[in-house]
Amino acid sequence: MSIAEKKRAKFERKTEKYEVKVHPQTSRLYHIEISKEAIAAFLETVSKDNQSVQHLEYTPYARLIVASYLLDQVGEDFGEVLRNIVHDRESGGFTLGLEGVTENTDEYVIFATAISYLLGTPNHDAMSGKYYARFSVQDTDSSDSYLRQAYRLFTLHTDGTFVDEPTDWLIMMKMIEQNARGGESRLLHLDDWKELDMYVNHPLSSHKFTYKAPKSKNIDQEIQRLTFFNHNNKPGVCYIDQFVYPE
């Protein structure tokens, strides 16, 4: 096995309850499959404990409880595996799902809550007023953001640009798809960006630009952001074209 193959496979593992393997589309991601039995047992425990979405919204510590319920089913090391993947510069991401066990979107939110709280504490989402956001992308929309407009080109960007909380990771979940074709998310690993060095060394890379959010985001404050910054002696980036206001 080559050094590159060893790097790609370093978080691969298979247990009785879950399997982690290199993603078939890119070696930058991992794909995680949790057994249907473990997912069903997790959802059953959540239901018996009356852990509804509303209860999770109102009671922050309950989100940690549902995270512990997931660990009860898959093993205590599962959280460490997730954290190792997202903190690893070579990868940084994974895909996983509920394996068709349920189509209840509230249970999707509860499952995503468990995963997110194994990684850390989510930022408050001003747009929804909650610790998560759930919205529809439809064929007609009058939003002031491209986020909900199905047929608009959503340009390359990083999330969390116009908030003052650090955004270290992001969970995205497609819950329902009807009468739609295409629309997949495209991710670019910063180290795979061919022009990275050119832009990192540009004079404007160290200039703080002003970012303002549209009204729909429910954020009034202006944020000053560097486009590029140092993170563990590697470049990080923070940019979205729609909300930057250069002088």
C-alpha positions in Angstrom: 0.0 0.0 0.0 1.4 3.4 -1.0 1.7 6.4 1.4 -1.2 8.1 -0.3 -3.4 4.9 0.0 -2.5 4.7 3.7 -3.5 8.3 4.3 -6.8 7.7 2.6 -7.6 4.6 4.5 -6.4 5.6 7.9 -9.9 6.0 9.3 -11.4 3.0 7.6 -12.9 0.5 10.0 -15.7 -2.1 10.3 -17.6 -3.0 13.5 -20.7 -4.9 14.1 -22.7 -1.7 14.2 -21.1 0.6 11.6 -18.5 0.7 8.8 -16.3 3.6 7.6 -14.8 3.4 4.2 -13.2 5.8 1.6 -16.0 7.5 -0.4 -16.4 6.1 -3.9 -16.3 9.5 -5.5 -13.3 11.1 -3.8 -10.6 10.1 -1.4 -11.1 13.4 0.5 -14.4 12.0 2.0 -15.4 9.0 3.9 -18.7 7.2 3.7 -20.2 5.8 6.9 -22.9 3.1 7.0 -24.7 2.5 10.3 -26.6 -0.8 10.6 -30.3 -0.5 10.2 -30.8 -2.4 13.5 -28.7 0.2 15.3 -30.6 3.1 13.7 -34.0 1.5 14.5 -33.0 0.9 18.1 -31.8 4.6 18.4 -35.1 5.9 17.1 -37.1 3.6 19.3 -35.1 4.9 22.4 -35.7 8.5 21.3 -39.4 7.8 21.0 -39.7 6.1 24.3 -38.0 9.0 26.0 -40.3 11.5 24.3 -37.4 13.4 22.7 -39.3 15.4 20.1 -37.9 18.1 17.8 -39.7 20.7 19.9 -38.2 19.4 23.1 -34.7 19.5 21.5 -35.3 23.1 20.5 -36.4 24.1 24.0 -34.0 22.0 26.0 -30.3 22.3 24.9 -29.0 19.5 27.2 -31.5 17.1 25.6 -29.5 17.3 22.4 -26.6 15.7 24.3 -28.9 13.0 25.5 -29.9 11.9 22.0 -26.2 12.0 21.1 -25.5 9.6 23.9 -28.4 7.3 22.8 -26.7 7.0 19.4 -23.4 6.1 21.1 -25.3 3.5 23.1 -26.2 1.7 19.9 -23.0 2.1 17.8 -20.3 2.3 20.5 -18.4 5.0 22.4 -15.6 5.2 19.8 -18.0 6.4 17.1 -17.9 10.0 18.2 -14.1 9.9 18.2 -14.1 8.5 14.7 -16.3 11.4 13.4 -14.1 14.0 15.2 -10.9 12.5 13.8 -12.3 12.7 10.3 -13.4 16.3 10.4 -10.2 17.5 12.1 -8.0 15.8 9.5 -6.7 18.2 6.8 -6.5 15.3 4.3 -10.2 14.6 4.5 -12.4 16.7 6.6 -15.8 15.3 5.6 -18.1 12.3 5.5 -21.5 11.1 4.2 -24.0 9.0 6.1 -27.7 8.5 6.3 -30.5 6.6 8.0 -30.3 3.7 5.5 -34.0 4.0 4.7 -35.2 3.1 8.2 -37.5 6.1 8.4 -38.9 8.8 6.2 -40.1 10.9 9.1 -38.4 14.3 8.7 -38.5 15.0 12.4 -36.5 11.9 13.0 -34.1 13.1 10.4 -33.6 16.3 12.5 -33.1 14.2 15.7 -30.6 12.0 14.0 -28.7 15.0 12.6 -28.8 16.5 16.1 -27.1 13.5 17.5 -24.4 13.5 14.9 -23.8 17.3 15.3 -23.4 17.1 19.1 -20.9 14.3 18.7 -18.8 16.8 16.8 -19.3 19.9 18.9 -21.9 22.6 19.7 -23.8 24.1 16.7 -23.9 27.8 16.1 -27.2 29.6 16.7 -29.0 30.0 13.3 -30.4 33.5 13.2 -32.4 32.8 10.1 -34.5 30.2 11.8 -34.0 31.3 15.4 -32.9 27.8 16.3 -29.8 25.6 16.6 -30.6 24.3 13.1 -32.3 25.5 9.9 -34.9 23.6 7.8 -36.3 25.1 4.6 -37.6 24.3 1.2 -36.0 25.0 -2.2 -38.8 25.5 -4.6 -39.3 26.3 -8.3 -40.7 29.8 -7.3 -39.2 31.9 -4.6 -38.9 35.6 -3.8 -36.0 35.2 -1.3 -33.2 37.8 -1.2 -30.7 34.9 -1.2 -29.8 32.3 -3.7 -30.1 29.7 -1.0 -33.7 28.9 -1.7 -33.8 29.6 -5.5 -33.8 26.3 -7.3 -32.7 27.4 -10.7 -30.1 30.0 -9.7 -26.4 29.3 -9.9 -25.2 29.1 -6.3 -21.6 30.2 -6.6 -18.5 28.8 -4.8 -18.5 30.0 -1.2 -17.8 29.1 2.4 -20.5 29.0 5.0 -20.5 31.2 8.1 -18.9 34.2 6.4 -21.2 36.9 7.8 -21.5 35.7 11.4 -19.1 36.4 14.2 -19.0 32.8 15.5 -16.4 30.5 13.9 -17.9 28.0 11.5 -15.7 25.0 11.7 -17.9 22.4 10.1 -21.3 22.1 8.4 -24.0 19.4 8.2 -26.2 19.4 5.2 -29.2 17.0 4.8 -31.5 16.5 1.9 -34.8 15.3 3.4 -37.3 15.2 0.5 -36.9 15.5 -3.2 -39.9 15.9 -5.5 -40.1 16.7 -9.2 -36.4 17.7 -9.2 -33.4 16.7 -11.2 -29.8 17.6 -10.5 -29.0 20.2 -7.8 -26.3 18.2 -6.1 -23.8 20.1 -3.8 -20.3 20.3 -5.1 -17.5 20.5 -2.6 -13.9 21.6 -3.3 -11.2 20.8 -0.9 -9.0 23.9 -0.5 -5.8 22.0 -1.1 -7.2 20.8 -4.5 -7.8 24.3 -5.7 -5.2 24.8 -8.5 -5.1 28.6 -8.1 -4.8 28.6 -4.3 -1.2 29.8 -4.1 -1.8 32.7 -6.5 -4.8 34.0 -4.4 -3.2 33.4 -1.0 -0.2 35.5 -2.1 -2.3 38.3 -3.7 -2.1 41.7 -1.8 -5.8 41.7 -1.2 -5.7 38.3 0.5 -4.8 40.0 3.8 -7.3 42.8 3.4 -10.4 42.8 5.7 -13.6 43.1 3.6 -17.0 44.1 4.9 -19.7 41.5 4.9 -23.4 42.2 5.3 -26.2 39.7 5.4 -29.6 40.1 3.6 -32.7 40.7 5.6 -33.8 37.1 5.5 -30.8 36.1 7.5 -32.0 38.2 10.5 -28.4 39.4 11.1 -28.0 43.2 11.2 -24.3 43.5 12.2 -21.5 44.0 9.7 -18.5 41.7 9.9 -14.9 42.4 8.8 -13.3 39.3 7.3 -10.0 38.3 5.9 -10.4 36.2 2.8 -7.4 34.0 3.7 -6.1 33.2 7.2 -3.7 30.8 8.8 -5.0 27.6 10.4 -2.5 25.2 11.8 0.1 26.6 9.4 -2.2 25.9 6.4 -4.3 28.4 4.6 -8.0 28.7 5.4 -10.6 30.7 3.4 -13.7 32.7 4.2 -15.6 34.2 1.3 -19.1 34.5 -0.3 -19.5 36.8 -3.3 -23.2 37.8 -2.6 -22.6 39.4 0.7 -19.2 41.1 0.4 -19.1 44.9 0.1 -15.7 46.1 -1.2 -14.9 49.8 -0.9 
